[in-house]
Amino acid sequence: MDKIILKNMAFYGYHGNLDSEKSQGQRFYVDVEIKTDLTKPGQTDVLEDSINYVEVYDMVASIMTLRTYRSIDCRYIVSTLSRYYRP
């Protein structure tokens, strides 16, 4: 099984339970690892046969920046990505 890894993606968000976290915001760092078979994209060199890491980044960015969560954890990211990408 191959992996696509995005590390240390930085986002500024307003997540947390404290009023100061919601008003001042803070930087969040996210790592994503997607396990998949990259045999076909390695043979065809066609992006549509692979996982577009720009789309992955954009999905994570949307989660981290467009909404506010009291408790931000990986389940939001995992549930979103798993709807689009399966091993």
PyMOL Python script that loads the backbone (N, CA, C, O; Angstrom):
from pymol import cmd

cmd.read_pdbstr("""\
ATOM      1  N   MET A   1       0.859  -1.180   0.000  1.00  0.00           N
ATOM      2  CA  MET A   1       0.000   0.000   0.000  1.00  0.00           C
ATOM      3  C   MET A   1       0.900   1.236   0.000  1.00  0.00           C
ATOM      4  O   MET A   1       1.853   1.332   0.772  1.00  0.00           O
ATOM      5  N   ASP A   2       0.579   2.152  -0.863  1.00  0.00           N
ATOM      6  CA  ASP A   2       1.312   3.413  -0.960  1.00  0.00           C
ATOM      7  C   ASP A   2       0.657   4.454  -0.061  1.00  0.00           C
ATOM      8  O   ASP A   2      -0.441   4.248   0.456  1.00  0.00           O
ATOM      9  N   LYS A   3       1.349   5.573   0.114  1.00  0.00           N
ATOM     10  CA  LYS A   3       0.815   6.635   0.972  1.00  0.00           C
ATOM     11  C   LYS A   3       1.002   7.985   0.306  1.00  0.00           C
ATOM     12  O   LYS A   3       2.011   8.245  -0.350  1.00  0.00           O
ATOM     13  N   ILE A   4       0.025   8.819   0.486  1.00  0.00           N
ATOM     14  CA  ILE A   4       0.149  10.238   0.164  1.00  0.00           C
ATOM     15  C   ILE A   4       0.114  10.959   1.503  1.00  0.00           C
ATOM     16  O   ILE A   4      -0.834  10.814   2.275  1.00  0.00           O
ATOM     17  N   ILE A   5       1.155  11.735   1.770  1.00  0.00           N
ATOM     18  CA  ILE A   5       1.300  12.373   3.079  1.00  0.00           C
ATOM     19  C   ILE A   5       1.402  13.885   2.900  1.00  0.00           C
ATOM     20  O   ILE A   5       2.213  14.380   2.118  1.00  0.00           O
ATOM     21  N   LEU A   6       0.573  14.596   3.631  1.00  0.00           N
ATOM     22  CA  LEU A   6       0.674  16.050   3.712  1.00  0.00           C
ATOM     23  C   LEU A   6       0.973  16.373   5.173  1.00  0.00           C
ATOM     24  O   LEU A   6       0.202  16.010   6.062  1.00  0.00           O
ATOM     25  N   LYS A   7       2.089  17.050   5.421  1.00  0.00           N
ATOM     26  CA  LYS A   7       2.516  17.318   6.799  1.00  0.00           C
ATOM     27  C   LYS A   7       2.569  18.811   7.080  1.00  0.00           C
ATOM     28  O   LYS A   7       2.879  19.631   6.215  1.00  0.00           O
ATOM     29  N   ASN A   8       2.256  19.117   8.307  1.00  0.00           N
ATOM     30  CA  ASN A   8       2.381  20.483   8.831  1.00  0.00           C
ATOM     31  C   ASN A   8       1.607  21.519   8.026  1.00  0.00           C
ATOM     32  O   ASN A   8       2.075  22.639   7.819  1.00  0.00           O
ATOM     33  N   MET A   9       0.420  21.133   7.575  1.00  0.00           N
ATOM     34  CA  MET A   9      -0.430  22.123   6.914  1.00  0.00           C
ATOM     35  C   MET A   9      -0.884  23.101   8.000  1.00  0.00           C
ATOM     36  O   MET A   9      -1.454  22.692   9.011  1.00  0.00           O
ATOM     37  N   ALA A  10      -0.634  24.369   7.790  1.00  0.00           N
ATOM     38  CA  ALA A  10      -0.930  25.372   8.817  1.00  0.00           C
ATOM     39  C   ALA A  10      -2.174  26.170   8.436  1.00  0.00           C
ATOM     40  O   ALA A  10      -2.321  26.634   7.305  1.00  0.00           O
ATOM     41  N   PHE A  11      -3.063  26.313   9.415  1.00  0.00           N
ATOM     42  CA  PHE A  11      -4.306  27.060   9.219  1.00  0.00           C
ATOM     43  C   PHE A  11      -4.562  27.918  10.442  1.00  0.00           C
ATOM     44  O   PHE A  11      -4.237  27.533  11.566  1.00  0.00           O
ATOM     45  N   TYR A  12      -5.143  29.078  10.217  1.00  0.00           N
ATOM     46  CA  TYR A  12      -5.539  29.929  11.325  1.00  0.00           C
ATOM     47  C   TYR A  12      -7.039  29.767  11.505  1.00  0.00           C
ATOM     48  O   TYR A  12      -7.819  29.977  10.576  1.00  0.00           O
ATOM     49  N   GLY A  13      -7.429  29.390  12.718  1.00  0.00           N
ATOM     50  CA  GLY A  13      -8.844  29.153  12.976  1.00  0.00           C
ATOM     51  C   GLY A  13      -9.275  29.701  14.318  1.00  0.00           C
ATOM     52  O   GLY A  13      -8.454  30.124  15.132  1.00  0.00           O
ATOM     53  N   TYR A  14     -10.562  29.685  14.530  1.00  0.00           N
ATOM     54  CA  TYR A  14     -11.170  30.226  15.745  1.00  0.00           C
ATOM     55  C   TYR A  14     -11.903  29.121  16.488  1.00  0.00           C
ATOM     56  O   TYR A  14     -13.095  29.228  16.779  1.00  0.00           O
ATOM     57  N   HIS A  15     -11.172  28.065  16.786  1.00  0.00           N
ATOM     58  CA  HIS A  15     -11.738  26.890  17.428  1.00  0.00           C
ATOM     59  C   HIS A  15     -11.375  26.886  18.909  1.00  0.00           C
ATOM     60  O   HIS A  15     -10.317  27.372  19.307  1.00  0.00           O
ATOM     61  N   GLY A  16     -12.261  26.335  19.704  1.00  0.00           N
ATOM     62  CA  GLY A  16     -11.985  26.200  21.127  1.00  0.00           C
ATOM     63  C   GLY A  16     -13.216  26.472  21.956  1.00  0.00           C
ATOM     64  O   GLY A  16     -14.257  26.884  21.446  1.00  0.00           O
ATOM     65  N   ASN A  17     -13.077  26.237  23.224  1.00  0.00           N
ATOM     66  CA  ASN A  17     -14.185  26.419  24.144  1.00  0.00           C
ATOM     67  C   ASN A  17     -14.133  27.774  24.849  1.00  0.00           C
ATOM     68  O   ASN A  17     -15.152  28.279  25.319  1.00  0.00           O
ATOM     69  N   LEU A  18     -12.953  28.347  24.914  1.00  0.00           N
ATOM     70  CA  LEU A  18     -12.796  29.634  25.596  1.00  0.00           C
ATOM     71  C   LEU A  18     -13.161  30.792  24.672  1.00  0.00           C
ATOM     72  O   LEU A  18     -12.944  30.722  23.462  1.00  0.00           O
ATOM     73  N   ASP A  19     -13.713  31.851  25.247  1.00  0.00           N
ATOM     74  CA  ASP A  19     -14.062  33.031  24.457  1.00  0.00           C
ATOM     75  C   ASP A  19     -12.837  33.605  23.755  1.00  0.00           C
ATOM     76  O   ASP A  19     -12.927  34.049  22.610  1.00  0.00           O
ATOM     77  N   SER A  20     -11.690  33.597  24.438  1.00  0.00           N
ATOM     78  CA  SER A  20     -10.463  34.138  23.839  1.00  0.00           C
ATOM     79  C   SER A  20     -10.035  33.331  22.621  1.00  0.00           C
ATOM     80  O   SER A  20      -9.529  33.902  21.655  1.00  0.00           O
ATOM     81  N   GLU A  21     -10.226  32.018  22.649  1.00  0.00           N
ATOM     82  CA  GLU A  21      -9.881  31.184  21.495  1.00  0.00           C
ATOM     83  C   GLU A  21     -10.776  31.511  20.309  1.00  0.00           C
ATOM     84  O   GLU A  21     -10.333  31.531  19.160  1.00  0.00           O
ATOM     85  N   LYS A  22     -12.039  31.765  20.610  1.00  0.00           N
ATOM     86  CA  LYS A  22     -12.994  32.066  19.544  1.00  0.00           C
ATOM     87  C   LYS A  22     -12.802  33.468  18.975  1.00  0.00           C
ATOM     88  O   LYS A  22     -13.053  33.693  17.791  1.00  0.00           O
ATOM     89  N   SER A  23     -12.364  34.404  19.797  1.00  0.00           N
ATOM     90  CA  SER A  23     -12.224  35.782  19.319  1.00  0.00           C
ATOM     91  C   SER A  23     -10.832  36.063  18.739  1.00  0.00           C
ATOM     92  O   SER A  23     -10.711  36.778  17.745  1.00  0.00           O
ATOM     93  N   GLN A  24      -9.790  35.507  19.349  1.00  0.00           N
ATOM     94  CA  GLN A  24      -8.427  35.779  18.887  1.00  0.00           C
ATOM     95  C   GLN A  24      -7.930  34.764  17.865  1.00  0.00           C
ATOM     96  O   GLN A  24      -7.115  35.086  17.000  1.00  0.00           O
ATOM     97  N   GLY A  25      -8.427  33.548  17.973  1.00  0.00           N
ATOM     98  CA  GLY A  25      -7.986  32.504  17.063  1.00  0.00           C
ATOM     99  C   GLY A  25      -6.586  32.021  17.392  1.00  0.00           C
ATOM    100  O   GLY A  25      -5.917  32.542  18.285  1.00  0.00           O
ATOM    101  N   GLN A  26      -6.165  31.020  16.652  1.00  0.00           N
ATOM    102  CA  GLN A  26      -4.828  30.450  16.832  1.00  0.00           C
ATOM    103  C   GLN A  26      -4.469  29.611  15.616  1.00  0.00           C
ATOM    104  O   GLN A  26      -5.326  29.265  14.802  1.00  0.00           O
ATOM    105  N   ARG A  27      -3.200  29.295  15.511  1.00  0.00           N
ATOM    106  CA  ARG A  27      -2.718  28.489  14.397  1.00  0.00           C
ATOM    107  C   ARG A  27      -2.868  27.010  14.741  1.00  0.00           C
ATOM    108  O   ARG A  27      -2.572  26.580  15.855  1.00  0.00           O
ATOM    109  N   PHE A  28      -3.334  26.244  13.756  1.00  0.00           N
ATOM    110  CA  PHE A  28      -3.473  24.803  13.889  1.00  0.00           C
ATOM    111  C   PHE A  28      -2.624  24.141  12.810  1.00  0.00           C
ATOM    112  O   PHE A  28      -2.543  24.627  11.682  1.00  0.00           O
ATOM    113  N   TYR A  29      -1.998  23.033  13.170  1.00  0.00           N
ATOM    114  CA  TYR A  29      -1.186  22.260  12.228  1.00  0.00           C
ATOM    115  C   TYR A  29      -1.819  20.890  12.051  1.00  0.00           C
ATOM    116  O   TYR A  29      -2.173  20.227  13.026  1.00  0.00           O
ATOM    117  N   VAL A  30      -1.956  20.476  10.803  1.00  0.00           N
ATOM    118  CA  VAL A  30      -2.634  19.225  10.497  1.00  0.00           C
ATOM    119  C   VAL A  30      -1.739  18.365   9.612  1.00  0.00           C
ATOM    120  O   VAL A  30      -1.144  18.852   8.651  1.00  0.00           O
ATOM    121  N   ASP A  31      -1.652  17.080   9.947  1.00  0.00           N
ATOM    122  CA  ASP A  31      -0.994  16.085   9.112  1.00  0.00           C
ATOM    123  C   ASP A  31      -2.057  15.137   8.590  1.00  0.00           C
ATOM    124  O   ASP A  31      -2.968  14.756   9.326  1.00  0.00           O
ATOM    125  N   VAL A  32      -1.947  14.755   7.324  1.00  0.00           N
ATOM    126  CA  VAL A  32      -2.874  13.807   6.718  1.00  0.00           C
ATOM    127  C   VAL A  32      -2.054  12.728   6.021  1.00  0.00           C
ATOM    128  O   VAL A  32      -1.103  13.019   5.295  1.00  0.00           O
ATOM    129  N   GLU A  33      -2.440  11.483   6.256  1.00  0.00           N
ATOM    130  CA  GLU A  33      -1.826  10.354   5.571  1.00  0.00           C
ATOM    131  C   GLU A  33      -2.940   9.515   4.958  1.00  0.00           C
ATOM    132  O   GLU A  33      -3.819   9.025   5.668  1.00  0.00           O
ATOM    133  N   ILE A  34      -2.900   9.352   3.645  1.00  0.00           N
ATOM    134  CA  ILE A  34      -3.899   8.565   2.938  1.00  0.00           C
ATOM    135  C   ILE A  34      -3.197   7.353   2.342  1.00  0.00           C
ATOM    136  O   ILE A  34      -2.259   7.489   1.557  1.00  0.00           O
ATOM    137  N   LYS A  35      -3.658   6.174   2.721  1.00  0.00           N
ATOM    138  CA  LYS A  35      -3.105   4.937   2.177  1.00  0.00           C
ATOM    139  C   LYS A  35      -3.924   4.539   0.958  1.00  0.00           C
ATOM    140  O   LYS A  35      -5.152   4.477   1.016  1.00  0.00           O
ATOM    141  N   THR A  36      -3.237   4.273  -0.141  1.00  0.00           N
ATOM    142  CA  THR A  36      -3.914   3.940  -1.386  1.00  0.00           C
ATOM    143  C   THR A  36      -2.955   3.194  -2.302  1.00  0.00           C
ATOM    144  O   THR A  36      -1.749   3.167  -2.059  1.00  0.00           O
ATOM    145  N   ASP A  37      -3.482   2.604  -3.327  1.00  0.00           N
ATOM    146  CA  ASP A  37      -2.666   1.925  -4.329  1.00  0.00           C
ATOM    147  C   ASP A  37      -2.357   2.917  -5.450  1.00  0.00           C
ATOM    148  O   ASP A  37      -3.260   3.384  -6.145  1.00  0.00           O
ATOM    149  N   LEU A  38      -1.083   3.230  -5.615  1.00  0.00           N
ATOM    150  CA  LEU A  38      -0.676   4.196  -6.631  1.00  0.00           C
ATOM    151  C   LEU A  38      -0.084   3.529  -7.870  1.00  0.00           C
ATOM    152  O   LEU A  38       0.611   4.174  -8.655  1.00  0.00           O
ATOM    153  N   THR A  39      -0.359   2.238  -8.043  1.00  0.00           N
ATOM    154  CA  THR A  39       0.167   1.522  -9.204  1.00  0.00           C
ATOM    155  C   THR A  39      -0.321   2.140 -10.504  1.00  0.00           C
ATOM    156  O   THR A  39       0.485   2.469 -11.374  1.00  0.00           O
ATOM    157  N   LYS A  40      -1.635   2.300 -10.648  1.00  0.00           N
ATOM    158  CA  LYS A  40      -2.198   2.834 -11.888  1.00  0.00           C
ATOM    159  C   LYS A  40      -1.704   4.243 -12.192  1.00  0.00           C
ATOM    160  O   LYS A  40      -1.261   4.496 -13.312  1.00  0.00           O
ATOM    161  N   PRO A  41      -1.763   5.178 -11.231  1.00  0.00           N
ATOM    162  CA  PRO A  41      -1.259   6.520 -11.555  1.00  0.00           C
ATOM    163  C   PRO A  41       0.242   6.517 -11.868  1.00  0.00           C
ATOM    164  O   PRO A  41       0.720   7.347 -12.641  1.00  0.00           O
ATOM    165  N   GLY A  42       0.970   5.592 -11.270  1.00  0.00           N
ATOM    166  CA  GLY A  42       2.397   5.485 -11.591  1.00  0.00           C
ATOM    167  C   GLY A  42       2.643   5.029 -13.010  1.00  0.00           C
ATOM    168  O   GLY A  42       3.660   5.377 -13.610  1.00  0.00           O
ATOM    169  N   GLN A  43       1.721   4.252 -13.552  1.00  0.00           N
ATOM    170  CA  GLN A  43       1.834   3.755 -14.924  1.00  0.00           C
ATOM    171  C   GLN A  43       1.284   4.744 -15.945  1.00  0.00           C
ATOM    172  O   GLN A  43       1.842   4.897 -17.031  1.00  0.00           O
ATOM    173  N   THR A  44       0.187   5.416 -15.595  1.00  0.00           N
ATOM    174  CA  THR A  44      -0.485   6.278 -16.573  1.00  0.00           C
ATOM    175  C   THR A  44      -0.029   7.730 -16.526  1.00  0.00           C
ATOM    176  O   THR A  44      -0.108   8.432 -17.535  1.00  0.00           O
ATOM    177  N   ASP A  45       0.450   8.196 -15.367  1.00  0.00           N
ATOM    178  CA  ASP A  45       0.807   9.599 -15.154  1.00  0.00           C
ATOM    179  C   ASP A  45      -0.388  10.519 -15.422  1.00  0.00           C
ATOM    180  O   ASP A  45      -0.236  11.633 -15.923  1.00  0.00           O
ATOM    181  N   VAL A  46      -1.585  10.021 -15.074  1.00  0.00           N
ATOM    182  CA  VAL A  46      -2.818  10.787 -15.237  1.00  0.00           C
ATOM    183  C   VAL A  46      -3.318  11.157 -13.839  1.00  0.00           C
ATOM    184  O   VAL A  46      -3.555  10.281 -13.007  1.00  0.00           O
ATOM    185  N   LEU A  47      -3.474  12.438 -13.591  1.00  0.00           N
ATOM    186  CA  LEU A  47      -3.862  12.910 -12.262  1.00  0.00           C
ATOM    187  C   LEU A  47      -5.190  12.320 -11.808  1.00  0.00           C
ATOM    188  O   LEU A  47      -5.359  12.024 -10.625  1.00  0.00           O
ATOM    189  N   GLU A  48      -6.123  12.147 -12.716  1.00  0.00           N
ATOM    190  CA  GLU A  48      -7.430  11.613 -12.346  1.00  0.00           C
ATOM    191  C   GLU A  48      -7.345  10.177 -11.830  1.00  0.00           C
ATOM    192  O   GLU A  48      -8.274   9.711 -11.171  1.00  0.00           O
ATOM    193  N   ASP A  49      -6.257   9.470 -12.115  1.00  0.00           N
ATOM    194  CA  ASP A  49      -6.060   8.111 -11.605  1.00  0.00           C
ATOM    195  C   ASP A  49      -5.500   8.103 -10.189  1.00  0.00           C
ATOM    196  O   ASP A  49      -5.417   7.050  -9.556  1.00  0.00           O
ATOM    197  N   SER A  50      -5.121   9.260  -9.699  1.00  0.00           N
ATOM    198  CA  SER A  50      -4.481   9.362  -8.391  1.00  0.00           C
ATOM    199  C   SER A  50      -5.334  10.201  -7.452  1.00  0.00           C
ATOM    200  O   SER A  50      -6.482  10.527  -7.756  1.00  0.00           O
ATOM    201  N   ILE A  51      -4.771  10.535  -6.339  1.00  0.00           N
ATOM    202  CA  ILE A  51      -5.398  11.445  -5.387  1.00  0.00           C
ATOM    203  C   ILE A  51      -4.730  12.803  -5.548  1.00  0.00           C
ATOM    204  O   ILE A  51      -3.515  12.932  -5.402  1.00  0.00           O
ATOM    205  N   ASN A  52      -5.521  13.791  -5.845  1.00  0.00           N
ATOM    206  CA  ASN A  52      -5.008  15.135  -6.054  1.00  0.00           C
ATOM    207  C   ASN A  52      -4.768  15.778  -4.686  1.00  0.00           C
ATOM    208  O   ASN A  52      -5.712  16.114  -3.972  1.00  0.00           O
ATOM    209  N   TYR A  53      -3.496  15.941  -4.336  1.00  0.00           N
ATOM    210  CA  TYR A  53      -3.186  16.470  -3.002  1.00  0.00           C
ATOM    211  C   TYR A  53      -3.640  17.916  -2.830  1.00  0.00           C
ATOM    212  O   TYR A  53      -3.832  18.365  -1.700  1.00  0.00           O
ATOM    213  N   VAL A  54      -3.815  18.647  -3.915  1.00  0.00           N
ATOM    214  CA  VAL A  54      -4.338  20.014  -3.814  1.00  0.00           C
ATOM    215  C   VAL A  54      -5.792  19.969  -3.346  1.00  0.00           C
ATOM    216  O   VAL A  54      -6.208  20.787  -2.526  1.00  0.00           O
ATOM    217  N   GLU A  55      -6.566  19.009  -3.868  1.00  0.00           N
ATOM    218  CA  GLU A  55      -7.950  18.855  -3.416  1.00  0.00           C
ATOM    219  C   GLU A  55      -8.004  18.443  -1.947  1.00  0.00           C
ATOM    220  O   GLU A  55      -8.851  18.928  -1.196  1.00  0.00           O
ATOM    221  N   VAL A  56      -7.107  17.554  -1.536  1.00  0.00           N
ATOM    222  CA  VAL A  56      -7.046  17.144  -0.129  1.00  0.00           C
ATOM    223  C   VAL A  56      -6.761  18.365   0.741  1.00  0.00           C
ATOM    224  O   VAL A  56      -7.439  18.590   1.743  1.00  0.00           O
ATOM    225  N   TYR A  57      -5.762  19.148   0.356  1.00  0.00           N
ATOM    226  CA  TYR A  57      -5.423  20.360   1.110  1.00  0.00           C
ATOM    227  C   TYR A  57      -6.637  21.291   1.197  1.00  0.00           C
ATOM    228  O   TYR A  57      -6.949  21.815   2.266  1.00  0.00           O
ATOM    229  N   ASP A  58      -7.315  21.489   0.069  1.00  0.00           N
ATOM    230  CA  ASP A  58      -8.471  22.395   0.060  1.00  0.00           C
ATOM    231  C   ASP A  58      -9.595  21.902   0.966  1.00  0.00           C
ATOM    232  O   ASP A  58     -10.253  22.705   1.627  1.00  0.00           O
ATOM    233  N   MET A  59      -9.820  20.589   1.004  1.00  0.00           N
ATOM    234  CA  MET A  59     -10.858  20.041   1.892  1.00  0.00           C
ATOM    235  C   MET A  59     -10.506  20.285   3.351  1.00  0.00           C
ATOM    236  O   MET A  59     -11.355  20.697   4.141  1.00  0.00           O
ATOM    237  N   VAL A  60      -9.264  20.033   3.703  1.00  0.00           N
ATOM    238  CA  VAL A  60      -8.832  20.252   5.087  1.00  0.00           C
ATOM    239  C   VAL A  60      -8.890  21.741   5.416  1.00  0.00           C
ATOM    240  O   VAL A  60      -9.321  22.124   6.503  1.00  0.00           O
ATOM    241  N   ALA A  61      -8.462  22.567   4.490  1.00  0.00           N
ATOM    242  CA  ALA A  61      -8.508  24.021   4.712  1.00  0.00           C
ATOM    243  C   ALA A  61      -9.934  24.493   4.967  1.00  0.00           C
ATOM    244  O   ALA A  61     -10.162  25.338   5.833  1.00  0.00           O
ATOM    245  N   SER A  62     -10.889  23.955   4.224  1.00  0.00           N
ATOM    246  CA  SER A  62     -12.290  24.334   4.429  1.00  0.00           C
ATOM    247  C   SER A  62     -12.763  23.984   5.835  1.00  0.00           C
ATOM    248  O   SER A  62     -13.444  24.774   6.489  1.00  0.00           O
ATOM    249  N   ILE A  63     -12.397  22.798   6.284  1.00  0.00           N
ATOM    250  CA  ILE A  63     -12.793  22.370   7.631  1.00  0.00           C
ATOM    251  C   ILE A  63     -12.169  23.275   8.685  1.00  0.00           C
ATOM    252  O   ILE A  63     -12.826  23.665   9.650  1.00  0.00           O
ATOM    253  N   MET A  64     -10.923  23.598   8.498  1.00  0.00           N
ATOM    254  CA  MET A  64     -10.185  24.345   9.518  1.00  0.00           C
ATOM    255  C   MET A  64     -10.478  25.847   9.521  1.00  0.00           C
ATOM    256  O   MET A  64     -10.262  26.509  10.535  1.00  0.00           O
ATOM    257  N   THR A  65     -10.964  26.393   8.408  1.00  0.00           N
ATOM    258  CA  THR A  65     -11.084  27.848   8.337  1.00  0.00           C
ATOM    259  C   THR A  65     -12.504  28.375   8.128  1.00  0.00           C
ATOM    260  O   THR A  65     -12.767  29.538   8.435  1.00  0.00           O
ATOM    261  N   LEU A  66     -13.413  27.568   7.623  1.00  0.00           N
ATOM    262  CA  LEU A  66     -14.733  28.098   7.289  1.00  0.00           C
ATOM    263  C   LEU A  66     -15.760  27.958   8.399  1.00  0.00           C
ATOM    264  O   LEU A  66     -16.782  28.645   8.397  1.00  0.00           O
ATOM    265  N   ARG A  67     -15.492  27.073   9.342  1.00  0.00           N
ATOM    266  CA  ARG A  67     -16.407  26.891  10.473  1.00  0.00           C
ATOM    267  C   ARG A  67     -15.629  27.009  11.768  1.00  0.00           C
ATOM    268  O   ARG A  67     -14.399  26.952  11.782  1.00  0.00           O
ATOM    269  N   THR A  68     -16.356  27.173  12.841  1.00  0.00           N
ATOM    270  CA  THR A  68     -15.751  27.212  14.172  1.00  0.00           C
ATOM    271  C   THR A  68     -16.267  26.022  14.961  1.00  0.00           C
ATOM    272  O   THR A  68     -17.465  25.741  14.982  1.00  0.00           O
ATOM    273  N   TYR A  69     -15.341  25.327  15.610  1.00  0.00           N
ATOM    274  CA  TYR A  69     -15.686  24.163  16.425  1.00  0.00           C
ATOM    275  C   TYR A  69     -15.227  24.396  17.850  1.00  0.00           C
ATOM    276  O   TYR A  69     -14.173  24.989  18.081  1.00  0.00           O
ATOM    277  N   ARG A  70     -16.008  23.934  18.795  1.00  0.00           N
ATOM    278  CA  ARG A  70     -15.557  23.984  20.187  1.00  0.00           C
ATOM    279  C   ARG A  70     -14.415  23.002  20.399  1.00  0.00           C
ATOM    280  O   ARG A  70     -13.433  23.301  21.078  1.00  0.00           O
ATOM    281  N   SER A  71     -14.564  21.835  19.809  1.00  0.00           N
ATOM    282  CA  SER A  71     -13.534  20.801  19.936  1.00  0.00           C
ATOM    283  C   SER A  71     -13.183  20.324  18.530  1.00  0.00           C
ATOM    284  O   SER A  71     -13.927  19.553  17.924  1.00  0.00           O
ATOM    285  N   ILE A  72     -12.066  20.780  18.024  1.00  0.00           N
ATOM    286  CA  ILE A  72     -11.646  20.369  16.679  1.00  0.00           C
ATOM    287  C   ILE A  72     -10.755  19.134  16.831  1.00  0.00           C
ATOM    288  O   ILE A  72      -9.727  19.164  17.508  1.00  0.00           O
ATOM    289  N   ASP A  73     -11.175  18.070  16.192  1.00  0.00           N
ATOM    290  CA  ASP A  73     -10.334  16.873  16.215  1.00  0.00           C
ATOM    291  C   ASP A  73     -10.396  16.204  14.860  1.00  0.00           C
ATOM    292  O   ASP A  73     -11.062  16.689  13.946  1.00  0.00           O
ATOM    293  N   CYS A  74      -9.714  15.113  14.736  1.00  0.00           N
ATOM    294  CA  CYS A  74      -9.536  14.492  13.421  1.00  0.00           C
ATOM    295  C   CYS A  74     -10.816  13.930  12.826  1.00  0.00           C
ATOM    296  O   CYS A  74     -10.851  13.683  11.621  1.00  0.00           O
ATOM    297  N   ARG A  75     -11.853  13.719  13.593  1.00  0.00           N
ATOM    298  CA  ARG A  75     -13.047  13.067  13.031  1.00  0.00           C
ATOM    299  C   ARG A  75     -13.692  13.878  11.923  1.00  0.00           C
ATOM    300  O   ARG A  75     -14.243  13.297  10.987  1.00  0.00           O
ATOM    301  N   TYR A  76     -13.644  15.191  11.997  1.00  0.00           N
ATOM    302  CA  TYR A  76     -14.208  16.020  10.937  1.00  0.00           C
ATOM    303  C   TYR A  76     -13.419  15.836   9.641  1.00  0.00           C
ATOM    304  O   TYR A  76     -13.992  15.725   8.557  1.00  0.00           O
ATOM    305  N   ILE A  77     -12.123  15.806   9.776  1.00  0.00           N
ATOM    306  CA  ILE A  77     -11.253  15.646   8.610  1.00  0.00           C
ATOM    307  C   ILE A  77     -11.388  14.241   8.038  1.00  0.00           C
ATOM    308  O   ILE A  77     -11.534  14.071   6.828  1.00  0.00           O
ATOM    309  N   VAL A  78     -11.339  13.231   8.911  1.00  0.00           N
ATOM    310  CA  VAL A  78     -11.429  11.840   8.459  1.00  0.00           C
ATOM    311  C   VAL A  78     -12.757  11.583   7.764  1.00  0.00           C
ATOM    312  O   VAL A  78     -12.783  10.968   6.698  1.00  0.00           O
ATOM    313  N   SER A  79     -13.854  12.038   8.342  1.00  0.00           N
ATOM    314  CA  SER A  79     -15.160  11.773   7.731  1.00  0.00           C
ATOM    315  C   SER A  79     -15.284  12.458   6.378  1.00  0.00           C
ATOM    316  O   SER A  79     -15.869  11.891   5.455  1.00  0.00           O
ATOM    317  N   THR A  80     -14.755  13.647   6.243  1.00  0.00           N
ATOM    318  CA  THR A  80     -14.814  14.355   4.961  1.00  0.00           C
ATOM    319  C   THR A  80     -13.957  13.642   3.912  1.00  0.00           C
ATOM    320  O   THR A  80     -14.434  13.353   2.815  1.00  0.00           O
ATOM    321  N   LEU A  81     -12.704  13.361   4.241  1.00  0.00           N
ATOM    322  CA  LEU A  81     -11.812  12.725   3.278  1.00  0.00           C
ATOM    323  C   LEU A  81     -12.268  11.318   2.910  1.00  0.00           C
ATOM    324  O   LEU A  81     -12.122  10.904   1.760  1.00  0.00           O
ATOM    325  N   SER A  82     -12.815  10.583   3.864  1.00  0.00           N
ATOM    326  CA  SER A  82     -13.211   9.202   3.579  1.00  0.00           C
ATOM    327  C   SER A  82     -14.426   9.126   2.642  1.00  0.00           C
ATOM    328  O   SER A  82     -14.673   8.086   2.031  1.00  0.00           O
ATOM    329  N   ARG A  83     -15.173  10.216   2.531  1.00  0.00           N
ATOM    330  CA  ARG A  83     -16.271  10.245   1.559  1.00  0.00           C
ATOM    331  C   ARG A  83     -15.741  10.284   0.121  1.00  0.00           C
ATOM    332  O   ARG A  83     -16.428   9.861  -0.808  1.00  0.00           O
ATOM    333  N   TYR A  84     -14.536  10.786  -0.053  1.00  0.00           N
ATOM    334  CA  TYR A  84     -13.975  10.952  -1.388  1.00  0.00           C
ATOM    335  C   TYR A  84     -12.867   9.945  -1.720  1.00  0.00           C
ATOM    336  O   TYR A  84     -12.672   9.593  -2.884  1.00  0.00           O
ATOM    337  N   TYR A  85     -12.161   9.495  -0.716  1.00  0.00           N
ATOM    338  CA  TYR A  85     -10.994   8.641  -0.963  1.00  0.00           C
ATOM    339  C   TYR A  85     -11.091   7.369  -0.133  1.00  0.00           C
ATOM    340  O   TYR A  85     -11.271   7.411   1.084  1.00  0.00           O
ATOM    341  N   ARG A  86     -10.969   6.263  -0.805  1.00  0.00           N
ATOM    342  CA  ARG A  86     -10.971   4.959  -0.129  1.00  0.00           C
ATOM    343  C   ARG A  86      -9.678   4.238  -0.498  1.00  0.00           C
ATOM    344  O   ARG A  86      -9.189   4.370  -1.620  1.00  0.00           O
ATOM    345  N   PRO A  87      -9.121   3.469   0.456  1.00  0.00           N
ATOM    346  CA  PRO A  87      -7.885   2.715   0.137  1.00  0.00           C
ATOM    347  C   PRO A  87      -8.115   1.686  -0.951  1.00  0.00           C
ATOM    348  O   PRO A  87      -7.187   0.974  -1.334  1.00  0.00           O
TER     349      PRO A  87
END
""", "prot")
cmd.dss("prot")
cmd.show_as("cartoon", "prot")
cmd.util.cbc("prot")
cmd.orient("prot")
